[in-house]
Amino acid sequence: MDFSEKQEALVKESWEVMKKDIPTLSLYLYTMILEIAPEVKGLFSFLKDTNEIPKNNAKLRAHAVIVFKMVCEAAIQLRGKGEVVISGSTLKLLGSVHLKKGITDPQFEVVKEALIRTVEKGMGERCNEEMKDAWSEAYNHLAAAIKTEMKKEEAAAA
């Protein structure tokens, strides 16, 4: 599927709105992840030793910002380059970390669902199916790039 100019604009515009409330939305993103799949809690170092999602956890907030920004950047790259290109060392690190933690396709889907729910919350009435589809498509391409790197890491280790 081609990523349209309108989809790119929807992701960029909604990110500009949502980043103003990152403390709330980052907490919401991880609340949604754990609501959908409570078993993944241990995969996040900043959530492992707690029974609740810490409201003022800087690591949680920083990780959420990275997720949002990478999806937004993926959207921009899809229009500009037709693919997601992350600097080699960053992509290699992402692949390595996700491989070591044993991240699977269903877990990528959990994050996507949580991300879309967070976009819905952050955008309220302004959120529509087109916006959700745009974020979903951008996330799918980012996830595919990470999975490709995971496969490379796995093959190199074999």
C-alpha positions in Angstrom: 0.0 0.0 0.0 1.3 3.4 -0.9 1.4 5.8 2.0 -0.4 8.9 0.9 0.4 12.6 1.5 -2.8 12.8 3.5 -1.8 9.9 5.7 1.6 11.5 6.4 -0.2 14.8 7.2 -2.6 13.0 9.6 0.3 11.4 11.5 2.4 14.6 11.7 -0.5 16.8 12.7 -1.8 14.5 15.3 1.7 14.0 16.7 2.0 17.8 17.1 -1.2 17.8 19.1 -0.3 14.7 21.2 3.2 15.6 22.1 1.9 18.4 24.2 0.5 15.9 26.6 3.2 13.2 26.6 3.2 12.5 30.4 -0.5 11.5 30.2 -0.4 9.8 26.9 2.8 7.8 27.6 1.2 6.5 30.8 -1.9 5.7 28.8 0.1 3.8 26.1 1.7 1.5 28.7 -1.7 1.1 30.5 -3.2 -0.1 27.3 -0.2 -2.4 26.5 -0.7 -4.0 29.9 -4.4 -4.1 29.7 -4.2 -5.9 26.4 -1.3 -8.2 27.4 -0.5 -8.1 31.1 2.1 -10.9 30.5 4.5 -8.5 28.7 5.1 -6.4 31.8 8.5 -8.0 32.5 9.7 -7.0 29.0 10.0 -3.4 30.2 12.8 -2.8 32.7 11.0 0.2 34.0 7.8 -1.8 34.8 9.3 -5.1 36.1 9.6 -4.4 39.8 6.3 -2.6 40.3 2.7 -3.5 40.7 1.5 -0.4 38.9 2.5 1.8 36.1 4.5 4.6 37.7 3.0 7.9 36.9 6.2 9.9 37.0 8.6 7.4 35.5 11.0 9.2 33.3 12.1 6.0 31.5 8.5 5.1 30.7 7.9 8.6 29.3 11.1 8.6 27.3 10.4 5.2 25.8 6.8 6.3 24.8 8.2 9.4 23.1 10.7 7.2 21.2 7.8 4.9 20.0 5.7 7.9 18.9 8.5 9.7 17.2 9.7 6.6 15.4 6.2 5.9 14.0 5.9 9.5 13.0 9.3 9.4 11.3 8.3 6.2 9.6 5.3 7.9 8.2 7.5 10.8 6.8 10.0 8.3 5.3 7.3 6.2 3.7 6.3 9.3 1.6 9.8 10.5 1.0 11.6 7.2 0.4 8.9 4.6 0.0 10.4 2.6 3.0 11.4 3.1 6.6 15.2 3.7 6.9 16.6 4.0 10.3 20.3 4.7 10.8 22.2 1.4 10.8 23.3 1.4 14.4 19.9 2.4 15.7 18.1 -0.3 13.7 20.7 -2.9 14.7 20.2 -2.0 18.3 16.4 -2.2 18.0 16.7 -5.6 16.3 19.1 -6.8 18.9 17.1 -5.7 21.9 13.8 -7.0 20.5 15.5 -10.3 19.6 17.1 -10.7 23.1 13.7 -10.0 24.8 12.0 -12.6 22.6 9.5 -10.1 21.1 7.1 -11.9 18.8 4.7 -10.8 16.1 1.7 -10.9 18.5 3.6 -8.5 20.8 4.2 -6.1 18.0 0.4 -6.2 17.4 -0.3 -5.5 21.0 1.8 -2.3 20.8 0.1 -1.3 17.6 -3.3 -1.7 19.2 -2.2 0.3 22.3 -0.7 3.0 20.1 -4.0 3.3 18.1 -6.0 3.5 21.4 -3.6 6.2 22.6 -4.0 8.2 19.4 -7.8 7.9 19.9 -7.5 9.2 23.4 -5.0 12.0 22.5 -7.0 13.2 19.6 -10.5 12.8 21.0 -13.2 13.8 18.5 -10.6 14.7 15.9 -9.6 11.1 15.6 -11.2 9.2 12.7 -10.6 5.9 10.8 -8.3 7.6 8.3 -6.1 8.9 11.1 -6.0 5.5 12.8 -5.2 3.8 9.5 -2.4 6.2 8.9 -0.8 5.5 12.3 -1.4 1.8 11.8 0.3 1.7 8.4 3.3 3.7 9.6 3.7 1.5 12.6 3.4 -1.7 10.4 6.3 -0.5 8.3 8.4 0.4 11.3 7.7 -3.0 12.9 8.6 -4.7 9.6 12.0 -2.9 9.6 12.7 -4.0 13.2 11.6 -7.6 12.4 13.9 -7.7 9.4 16.8 -6.6 11.6 15.9 -9.2 14.2 16.1 -11.9 11.5 19.5 -10.6 10.5 20.7 -10.7 14.1 19.4 -14.2 14.6 21.0 -15.4 11.4 24.4 -13.8 12.4 24.2 -15.5 15.8 23.5 -19.0 14.3 
